[in-house]
């Protein structure tokens, strides 16, 4: 009898367990701490609307400006890949940030016949030759619309045997560096770079250089003071300049590349940790 009663009680208890409510079996586990996992690296792609009517042909393709140059962060900057195909090029259309077709000094106009020769209101002293494209190149002074500027084109005869165009010296910061044509990565690995399509002797001579990294040629130009001496030696001679200004300019400000009537030199370099700005040093020729 006792065995039967025990069996009955066991059966009742087993049934009770089988009909236990589901919530009695619920449980939770805490997640791992955040520091045990890396941050997600995925990123949602953002699509922006673009004008479907933009000319994307080679007619408007641009060669990017050199790394670290004043226009390197400026959208749409650089030189045209095929300047002769740019709409309006033969009418004086702009082909880069510092000049236009048939316009080596950024201000000389061409005549109405589209021949590439200077217009009637333009006078030139110092010599004029034709380049490989049939456009005039100037060395001397140019007067157009009552304004006179000076310009000397870079030619094959301007180069030294080492490939440089000259030597820049700034005694106050202990700098002596060669100047090479162009402001791309290759010239700036050798030394300072002369802005293409700008003057190399008469008028304004713009030059750029790195201020850190592989080269640190222009790392101290922002410390120059008014009156500090800069000399630039080329195959045409040596000019001595005195610093007149040291300013921080926007990357889109290319006014320092414009031709001038007075002889001067303009130095550009990046501003450390401020990619939207450049240091710009202007020095005028010192009277003998």
Secondary structure, DSSP 4 states (H G I P E B T S, - for coil): -HHHHHHHHHHHHHHHHHT--GGGG----PPPPGGGSPPP---PPPP----TT---SGGG-EEPPPTTSTTTTSTT-SEETTGGGSTTGGGT-B-SSS-BTTBTTS---B-TT-SSSBPTTEEEES-EEE-TTS-EEEEEEEEETTEEEEEE---GGG--TTS-SEEEEEGGGTEEEEEEE--SHHHHHHSEEEPTTS-SSSSEEEEE--SBTTB-TTTTGGG--TT-EEEEEETTEEEEEEEEEEEEEETT--GGGS--SS-EEEEEEEPTT-TTEEEEEEEEEPP-
